[in-house]
Amino acid sequence: MRYAVIGTPIEHSQSPWIHRCFAAQLGEHIDYAPLQAPLDGFAACARRAD
């Protein structure tokens, strides 16, 4: 499965690491990445991530 956390700023987010650890405990492999989005470009960034 593929997941993302989108925001500005995003470098500090621990969300991808936390979710990958949780998935590993369940024996699942997930793709969870941080995506930098401009303040006025959230929707466009989310569409590109699909």
RALINHU-V372987 format. One record per backbone hydrogen bond with DSSP energy under -1.0 kcal/mol. CO is the residue of the C=O (numbers start at 1). NH is the residue of the N-H. If there is no record, write none. Layout:
co={CO,CO}
nh={NH,NH}
This chain:
co={1,3,5,7,10,14,15,16,17,18,19,20,21,23,24,31,33,35,38,41,42,43,44,45}
nh={31,33,35,37,13,18,19,20,21,22,23,24,25,28,27,3,5,7,41,45,46,47,48,49}
